[in-house]
Amino acid sequence: MFFEVKPQLYQNTTMVPLRFITETLGATLDWDDATSTINIKTN
């Protein structure tokens, strides 16, 4: 696996792409354009 966007340090916190984390944990991530929300689904 690899990051599409590299991790960044922001105010002493490491920020990583949410899609990478969810898929690493076996979940899926979907973006809902109509409501500007993220849906994370697990099995």
A tleap script that builds the chain and sets N, CA, C and O, in Angstrom:
source leaprc.protein.ff14SB
mol = sequence {
  NMET PHE PHE GLU VAL LYS PRO GLN LEU TYR
  GLN ASN THR THR MET VAL PRO LEU ARG PHE
  ILE THR GLU THR LEU GLY ALA THR LEU ASP
  TRP ASP ASP ALA THR SER THR ILE ASN ILE
  LYS THR CASN
}
set mol.1.N position { 0.839 -1.196 0.000 }
set mol.1.CA position { 0.000 0.000 0.000 }
set mol.1.C position { 0.868 1.237 0.000 }
set mol.1.O position { 2.011 1.222 0.456 }
set mol.2.N position { 0.309 2.291 -0.512 }
set mol.2.CA position { 1.023 3.556 -0.533 }
set mol.2.C position { 0.031 4.685 -0.354 }
set mol.2.O position { -1.169 4.522 -0.573 }
set mol.3.N position { 0.545 5.818 0.044 }
set mol.3.CA position { -0.281 7.010 0.197 }
set mol.3.C position { -0.429 7.713 -1.140 }
set mol.3.O position { 0.554 7.895 -1.858 }
set mol.4.N position { -1.667 8.116 -1.487 }
set mol.4.CA position { -1.861 8.962 -2.660 }
set mol.4.C position { -1.385 10.374 -2.338 }
set mol.4.O position { -0.891 11.098 -3.202 }
set mol.5.N position { -1.547 10.743 -1.071 }
set mol.5.CA position { -1.090 12.041 -0.571 }
set mol.5.C position { -0.202 11.733 0.623 }
set mol.5.O position { -0.567 10.917 1.469 }
set mol.6.N position { 0.946 12.365 0.702 }
set mol.6.CA position { 1.863 12.044 1.792 }
set mol.6.C position { 1.349 12.593 3.127 }
set mol.6.O position { 0.670 13.619 3.160 }
set mol.7.N position { 1.675 11.903 4.229 }
set mol.7.CA position { 1.294 12.398 5.555 }
set mol.7.C position { 1.914 13.771 5.805 }
set mol.7.O position { 2.984 14.090 5.288 }
set mol.8.N position { 1.219 14.572 6.609 }
set mol.8.CA position { 1.696 15.915 6.921 }
set mol.8.C position { 1.626 16.140 8.427 }
set mol.8.O position { 0.774 15.580 9.118 }
set mol.9.N position { 2.531 16.965 8.914 }
set mol.9.CA position { 2.511 17.366 10.309 }
set mol.9.C position { 1.771 18.696 10.396 }
set mol.9.O position { 2.152 19.670 9.746 }
set mol.10.N position { 0.702 18.733 11.208 }
set mol.10.CA position { -0.106 19.938 11.366 }
set mol.10.C position { -0.359 20.160 12.846 }
set mol.10.O position { -1.009 19.338 13.491 }
set mol.11.N position { 0.142 21.249 13.390 }
set mol.11.CA position { 0.003 21.598 14.806 }
set mol.11.C position { 0.353 20.413 15.712 }
set mol.11.O position { -0.412 20.036 16.599 }
set mol.12.N position { 1.523 19.845 15.461 }
set mol.12.CA position { 2.064 18.723 16.243 }
set mol.12.C position { 1.222 17.445 16.150 }
set mol.12.O position { 1.295 16.594 17.037 }
set mol.13.N position { 0.433 17.305 15.092 }
set mol.13.CA position { -0.370 16.101 14.855 }
set mol.13.C position { -0.067 15.595 13.458 }
set mol.13.O position { -0.031 16.377 12.508 }
set mol.14.N position { 0.151 14.289 13.322 }
set mol.14.CA position { 0.388 13.718 12.003 }
set mol.14.C position { -0.948 13.453 11.331 }
set mol.14.O position { -1.790 12.729 11.862 }
set mol.15.N position { -1.133 14.042 10.164 }
set mol.15.CA position { -2.366 13.884 9.397 }
set mol.15.C position { -2.087 12.913 8.251 }
set mol.15.O position { -1.141 13.102 7.486 }
set mol.16.N position { -2.919 11.872 8.138 }
set mol.16.CA position { -2.785 10.894 7.053 }
set mol.16.C position { -4.111 10.839 6.301 }
set mol.16.O position { -5.151 11.189 6.858 }
set mol.17.N position { -4.086 10.404 5.043 }
set mol.17.CA position { -5.318 10.332 4.266 }
set mol.17.C position { -6.333 9.359 4.890 }
set mol.17.O position { -5.993 8.217 5.201 }
set mol.18.N position { -7.551 9.812 5.067 }
set mol.18.CA position { -8.588 9.004 5.691 }
set mol.18.C position { -8.865 7.730 4.894 }
set mol.18.O position { -9.097 6.675 5.484 }
set mol.19.N position { -8.843 7.813 3.573 }
set mol.19.CA position { -9.106 6.624 2.752 }
set mol.19.C position { -8.065 5.536 3.028 }
set mol.19.O position { -8.417 4.359 3.104 }
set mol.20.N position { -6.809 5.904 3.177 }
set mol.20.CA position { -5.755 4.929 3.467 }
set mol.20.C position { -6.043 4.206 4.780 }
set mol.20.O position { -5.940 2.981 4.848 }
set mol.21.N position { -6.400 4.947 5.809 }
set mol.21.CA position { -6.661 4.355 7.122 }
set mol.21.C position { -7.874 3.433 7.069 }
set mol.21.O position { -7.810 2.312 7.573 }
set mol.22.N position { -8.973 3.879 6.471 }
set mol.22.CA position { -10.175 3.051 6.436 }
set mol.22.C position { -9.956 1.765 5.643 }
set mol.22.O position { -10.388 0.692 6.066 }
set mol.23.N position { -9.292 1.868 4.503 }
set mol.23.CA position { -9.061 0.675 3.690 }
set mol.23.C position { -8.054 -0.270 4.341 }
set mol.23.O position { -8.157 -1.485 4.172 }
set mol.24.N position { -7.092 0.260 5.076 }
set mol.24.CA position { -6.144 -0.576 5.805 }
set mol.24.C position { -6.869 -1.383 6.879 }
set mol.24.O position { -6.488 -2.517 7.171 }
set mol.25.N position { -7.909 -0.802 7.461 }
set mol.25.CA position { -8.689 -1.480 8.491 }
set mol.25.C position { -9.819 -2.330 7.908 }
set mol.25.O position { -10.605 -2.904 8.661 }
set mol.26.N position { -9.910 -2.417 6.585 }
set mol.26.CA position { -10.911 -3.261 5.945 }
set mol.26.C position { -12.256 -2.598 5.734 }
set mol.26.O position { -13.232 -3.288 5.439 }
set mol.27.N position { -12.341 -1.310 5.872 }
set mol.27.CA position { -13.589 -0.578 5.665 }
set mol.27.C position { -13.568 0.098 4.294 }
set mol.27.O position { -12.550 0.081 3.601 }
set mol.28.N position { -14.683 0.684 3.917 }
set mol.28.CA position { -14.737 1.454 2.676 }
set mol.28.C position { -15.156 2.880 2.991 }
set mol.28.O position { -15.850 3.139 3.974 }
set mol.29.N position { -14.730 3.782 2.156 }
set mol.29.CA position { -15.017 5.193 2.340 }
set mol.29.C position { -15.680 5.713 1.076 }
set mol.29.O position { -15.182 5.489 -0.028 }
set mol.30.N position { -16.799 6.405 1.233 }
set mol.30.CA position { -17.504 7.004 0.103 }
set mol.30.C position { -17.777 8.465 0.400 }
set mol.30.O position { -18.141 8.826 1.519 }
set mol.31.N position { -17.597 9.308 -0.616 }
set mol.31.CA position { -17.883 10.733 -0.505 }
set mol.31.C position { -19.251 10.996 -1.101 }
set mol.31.O position { -19.524 10.580 -2.227 }
set mol.32.N position { -20.125 11.686 -0.358 }
set mol.32.CA position { -21.447 12.063 -0.830 }
set mol.32.C position { -21.416 13.540 -1.211 }
set mol.32.O position { -21.429 14.418 -0.348 }
set mol.33.N position { -21.375 13.797 -2.512 }
set mol.33.CA position { -21.298 15.172 -3.018 }
set mol.33.C position { -22.504 16.011 -2.603 }
set mol.33.O position { -22.363 17.190 -2.277 }
set mol.34.N position { -23.672 15.408 -2.617 }
set mol.34.CA position { -24.903 16.145 -2.335 }
set mol.34.C position { -24.914 16.736 -0.930 }
set mol.34.O position { -25.419 17.839 -0.721 }
set mol.35.N position { -24.354 15.996 0.039 }
set mol.35.CA position { -24.373 16.464 1.428 }
set mol.35.C position { -22.998 16.848 1.957 }
set mol.35.O position { -22.866 17.289 3.099 }
set mol.36.N position { -21.967 16.679 1.118 }
set mol.36.CA position { -20.583 16.963 1.521 }
set mol.36.C position { -20.198 16.197 2.780 }
set mol.36.O position { -19.618 16.752 3.714 }
set mol.37.N position { -20.535 14.906 2.782 }
set mol.37.CA position { -20.206 14.066 3.925 }
set mol.37.C position { -19.428 12.833 3.481 }
set mol.37.O position { -19.467 12.440 2.315 }
set mol.38.N position { -18.728 12.239 4.425 }
set mol.38.CA position { -17.984 11.003 4.197 }
set mol.38.C position { -18.726 9.893 4.911 }
set mol.38.O position { -19.109 10.039 6.072 }
set mol.39.N position { -18.930 8.775 4.212 }
set mol.39.CA position { -19.549 7.593 4.789 }
set mol.39.C position { -18.500 6.490 4.873 }
set mol.39.O position { -17.889 6.120 3.871 }
set mol.40.N position { -18.298 5.967 6.097 }
set mol.40.CA position { -17.350 4.873 6.292 }
set mol.40.C position { -18.179 3.642 6.637 }
set mol.40.O position { -18.990 3.653 7.563 }
set mol.41.N position { -17.953 2.575 5.865 }
set mol.41.CA position { -18.726 1.341 6.054 }
set mol.41.C position { -17.779 0.203 6.418 }
set mol.41.O position { -16.726 0.024 5.806 }
set mol.42.N position { -18.187 -0.565 7.437 }
set mol.42.CA position { -17.422 -1.737 7.843 }
set mol.42.C position { -18.259 -2.979 7.588 }
set mol.42.O position { -19.481 -2.904 7.459 }
set mol.43.N position { -17.598 -4.104 7.518 }
set mol.43.CA position { -18.313 -5.376 7.278 }
set mol.43.C position { -18.888 -5.911 8.569 }
set mol.43.O position { -19.520 -6.967 8.572 }
savepdb mol mol.pdb
quit
